[in-house]
Amino acid sequence: MGLFSKIKEGLKKTRDSVIGQIDSMLKSFTKIDEELFEELEELLVMGDVGVATAEDICEKVKLRVKETGTTDPAEIRNLLQEVVAEMLTGGQELKIDTKPSVVLVIGVNGVGKTTTIGKMANRFKNDGKKVLLAAADTFRAAAIDQLQIWADRSGCDIIKQNEGSDPAAVVYDSISASKARGTDVIIADTAGRLHNKKHLMDELAKINRVIDRELPDADKEILLVLDATTGQNAVSQVEHFKEATGITGIVLTKLDGTAKGGIILAIKNTLDVPVKFIGVGEQIDDLQPFDPEEFSKALFDFS
């Protein structure tokens, strides 16, 4: 299956539910008027886009209608696709150009954080990069064991200590090993406990100090893994983690299992946090770099 087909298949539930309803609604109108936009806004809100973002989208589409002189309601779909692509564009490229670069991965339990790291490591390795995994989520023994499985599966080195060890010490050891081994990318699994934000902030601040001291010129990404099936709850997670850690991007997993793919728009538009990767299936190559044009095209493509 090609890349576009994979993304298209992964967005099937969202496309059939949200875009399908919009399509049906547009067919019921013979002219473009305020009532059409009210219904469009309502359907977007129901599709987990969020109220503020739904309003923004409708205003942008109205402007396009005026600029292009569009009179056919069916044309709204194409204008909507353009607006969605533009809204999602900006900041989606992963910045890992230095050797080594560091990717810190955070997220609450159950979102697929460790699996995402394994898939990311596999992708980087296939791109010809030498990858080192740092098991810095020392809060759960299961997280360390799971990361070891992914290290074995993807053929990457791993640095780990015992459960309860200092996460910053694991990162320090990983940086030392990386320098010795000529690693291109260090991917660090870090704890994502939200019930104690101060502890999380302190822990990540300490990890960041170690990285800044040992690799002052390195590219660094702090990626939050989110489960797309949680819908609007994902937005509140981004708010909390953004405040606590200064995330640079989002990895949105389980898009294939939900009709709530519209959440991607709410995150980018209201919180200005770009999506860097999307997960569209269970296979090891189903984690894809986010492409706004391809995403929007796949979302609206019923062919």
N, C-alpha and C positions, 0 to 999 in steps of 0.2 A: 504493500500500500504506500503510495506517495505521500509526501509531507502534507500537501493541501488536503488530500483525501482523509488523512488521519485526523487533521484538525476539524474538518467538516463532520466526520463521523463522531468525533468527541463532543461536538456542539449540537448534536441531533436533538437532544431533549429540550435544550433552550430554544433552538430554532423552531421545532414543532410546536412548542407551547407559546412562547412569547411572540416570535415573528409570525407564526402561523395565525395567531389571533389578530395581529396588526394587519396582515394581508386580507383576512376576511372582513375586517372593519373597513379598510380602504375600498374594497369592492362594493360595499353597501352605500358609498357616497357617489353622487354624480358631480359634485363641485367641491372645491377646496374652500371651507369656511371655518368659522370659530368652533362650531360644534365638532368638526373633524379633529381639530387640534385638542379639544377637551377630551375626546375619547382616546386619542393617541397618548396623551399625557397619562390618563388613567391606566391604560394598558402597560405603559412603561413602568409606572409605579408598581403595578401588580407583578411585573417581571423582575422585581428586586433591583431596579435601577436607582430607586430613592427619589423622594419628592423634588429636592433641589435640582438634581441632575436631569430628571424628566422635564422640568420646567426649562432648564438650559437647552436641552436638545430641541424641544418644541420651538423655542425662540430662534434658534439657529436655523431650523428647517423653514420657519416662516420667512426669515431673511432670504434664504435661498430661493424660495418660491417667488418672492418679490423681485430678486435680482435676475432670475431666469425667465420670469413671466410664465411660469408653469401654471396650467389650468386643470390638468388631468390628475385626479386623486391617485391614480396608479403610479404616477411619477414620484410621489412622496417617498415610496420605498427606496428608490435610488438615491434621493437626496438624504434620506435617513442613513443609508449605508455610508455615504461620504462624510456626514457629520460625525458618525460613530468612529470612523477611522481617524479623522482629524483629532477628535477628543482624546483618543487613546495614544496618540503619537507624542513622543518626547520622553527621553530618559530610559527607553527600554533596552538600550545596548548595555551589555555587561562590560564593566571596565576592569579587565584583568590583563593588562599589558606588561607589567613589571615581572621580573623573575627574582623571587617568587611574588605572587599576588596572594591575597588572603580573602577568603569568602567565609564570613561568620553566618551560620544558619540558626535561626531561632523560631520558636513556635510552640504552642501549647501541645500537650500530649494528645495523640490520636489524629493529628492532621496529616500524618505521613511524612514527618520531618526527616527521619533517618532514611526512609526509602527514597525520598527526594535527593538526599545527599549521595546515596549510592548511584542513582540514575545520573546525577550531575557529574559525578566522578567518571562514570562510564562514558558520558558524552565528551568530557574534556580529554579523556584518554584517547578516544577515537579521533579527536582533533589533533592528536600528536603531542599532547601535553603530559608531563610527568606529574602525577597527583599524589599528595600525601593527605590522609585523613587524620584529624585530631579528635579523639573521643573526649571532648571537654564537657559533655553532659554527664557529669559524674554523680549526679543526683540519683539516677536509676541504673542499677547493674544491667537491666535489660537493654538499655540504650547502648551501652558499651558492647554487649554481646551481639546486638543486632548490627552495629556498625562494623564489627569484625567480619560478620557474614558477608556484608556488602563489599568490604575490602577484598575478601577472598574471591568473591564473584567477579569483581571488576579488575582484579589483579593490581590493586593499589597498595602502597605501604600504609600502615596505621600506627599511630603513637597513642598509647593508652596507659592509664594507671588504675589503681583499685577504685571501687565505688567509694564516694565520699572524699576523694582527693581534691586538691585545690584546682579548679578548672584553669586558672591562669598559669599554673605550673605545667599543666598538660600542653597548653598553647606555647609556653616557653620552650619545652622539650621538642615540640613539633617544629618550631622555627629553627632551633639548633640542628635538628635532623635534616630539615629542608636545605639549610645552607651547606651541610656536608654532602648531601646526596644530589644537589642540583635540581631540586624540585621546581616546577613551574607554578603550581597552584597548591595552596594549603586550604582544605575545606574543614572548618571546625564545627562540630556539632555542639551547640551550647544549650543550656537549660532554658525552658520557656515557661517558668512558673509565674502566673499572673496574680495569684492570690497574695503574693508578697512582693509588691513592685519595688520596694526599697532594696530588698535583697537582690533582686534581679538587676536593678540599676547598678548596685555596688559591684556585683560579680562581673557584669559586662564592662563597667568602667575600668576595673582592674585588668581584664583581658585586653581592652583597648590600649591601656597604658603600656602593657608588655609589648604589644605589636608596634606601637609608635616608638618605643625605645629601641627595640631590636631591629625593626624594619621601617625606619622613619620615612623612606621614600616609596614604600610599597603601595600599590593600588589595593584598596580594601572595599569590599561590598558587605553590607549587613542585610541579609535577606530574611524576610518573614514568610514562613510557609503557612498558607491558609487553606482550609477545606472549603471549596466552593459550595458544598451542600448546606453550609450553615447560613447562607444568605446574608441578611442584614447584620447578623452577629459578627460576621467577618469585618464589617466596617468598624465596629466598636473595638475589636481586637487590634486593628491597625492604629486606631486612635491611641489606645493604651501603650502599645509597643513603640509608636512613634515618639510619644512623650518620654518614655523610659529609655529608649536606646538610639534614637536617631537613625532609623532604618533607611536604607538606600533603595530598596525595591521589594517586590512581592513575588512569591512563587505561588500560583493558584493551582491547587491540586483537585483531582476528582471532578473535573468539569464534565466528563463523560457521564457521570452518575447523577446529574442534577439539571433541572430546568432553570436554575438560578444563576446562569452565566452572566446575567445583566449586572451582577454585583461588581464586575470588573470596571464598569463605567462609574459606579458610585465611588469606588476607591480612588480612581485616578482623578475624577473631576472634583470631588469634595475635599479630598485629603492631599492631592497632588503627590501621590506616591506611585511611581511607575511599576507596571508589571514586567518582570524580566523573563519569567518562564511560566508555561502553563502545562499542567498534567492532563493528558487526554486519554489515559488508559492504564492498564496494569503492567504492560510490557516494559522492559528496561529502556527501550528507545522511545517511550511515549511521553517523555518530558521534553517539551519543545521550546526553543527560544521564542519569546513573544514577538510577533510581527503584527502591528495594528491593521495594516492593509489586508493581509491574509485572513486575520481573525474576522474582520468586518465582512469580507467577501464570503467567507465560509458560513458566517452567521445568517446571511441573507440568501444563500444559494440553495434553492429547492430543486435544482436540476438533477 
